[in-house]
Amino acid sequence: MIRALGYNRGMTRVLRSPADLTPADLRALYDNFDSPIAKLDCGEKCEPHNPNGKPFCCDICHAIPAAYKSEWTYFKATTDLWHAYRGDECDASRDADAGRAVRDSDIPSGMTLLACLGPDRCQRDYRTLSCRAFPFFPYISSDYRFLGLACEWEFESTCWVISNLSAVTDRYRAEFLRTFDFLLANFDKVFEDYVTHSERLRADYSSRRKRFPLLHRNGHAYLVSPRSERVTRVDVKSLPRFGFYR
């Protein structure tokens, strides 16, 4: 599937993979996906629970960001925030496998692992798309519909947002949906990667005999039965809490 770039309406070229995204394309994507996830600083909620004294999602011992290779090319030319992940950045080896945004074996083609200077030196304008999306990913049903925002389940016990989905702002949700509507419509491989990731989510919850939360694109919250995929609308404030936040 090939589309003209929707964020740059004057363009006539087509895109076949995220590798075709230019610095201008990426800057447009970033500028349109820049709102905070919540009205408060969620990092201040989880940081006290991390022995390393950082928000879990900003701690390389817990989360290793993945970026499209076009993003990495852009960052190398514009900022000193990022470097290619080496594997020796975590100075607390006992925590190295505590939970990671993307495991090495799961890196899709066209993506690469990066490490940053840390939360104290964050340059928000140069966050990766995966940083902006965390702790969510676009959920794709088994009949190939992009239904909304699902949570990165490996971070249930550590991420404050996953236990407080009512804090996610409407503006953030809208920007997430617009960004991934564009990416999924333009790039078949990206769509296929999230189909697979959604299948893994269903398999995990099915093994636990639990339903998973979904922030639906219609603005409501649901619990989804992983086997039947039946959705039940719920009050977002009633969704389950995990780990430190129960």
KAVEN-V785348 format. One record per backbone hydrogen bond with DSSP energy under -0.5 kcal/mol. CO is the residue of the C=O (numbers start at 1). NH is the residue of the N-H. If there is no record, write none. Layout:
# KAVEN-V785348
CO,NH  CO,NH
This chain:
# KAVEN-V785348
3,15  5,8  8,11  13,5  15,3  17,20  18,21  22,26  23,27  24,28  25,29  26,30  27,31  28,32  30,33  37,169  40,42  41,44  42,45  42,46  43,47  46,49  47,50  49,51  50,53  55,58  56,59  58,60  59,62  59,63  61,98  63,65  64,102  65,114  67,112  68,71  68,72  69,73  70,74  71,75  72,76  73,77  74,77  74,78  75,78  75,79  81,117  83,115  89,91  92,95  93,96  95,98  103,106  104,107  108,111  110,69  112,67  113,85  115,83  118,121  119,122  122,124  123,126  124,127  128,132  129,133  130,134  133,136  135,152  137,150  139,147  139,148  141,144  145,141  145,147  147,217  148,139  148,150  149,215  150,137  151,153  152,155  153,156  155,158  155,159  157,244  158,160  159,163  160,163  161,164  164,167  165,168  169,173  170,174  171,175  172,176  173,177  174,178  175,179  176,180  177,181  178,182  179,183  180,184  181,185  182,186  183,187  186,188  187,191  188,192  189,193  190,194  191,195  192,196  193,197  194,198  195,199  196,200  197,201  198,202  199,203  200,204  201,205  202,206  203,207  204,208  205,209  205,210  206,209  210,226  212,224  213,151  214,216  214,222  215,149  216,219  220,216  221,234  222,214  223,232  224,212  224,226  225,229  230,225  232,223  234,221  235,238  236,239  242,245  243,246
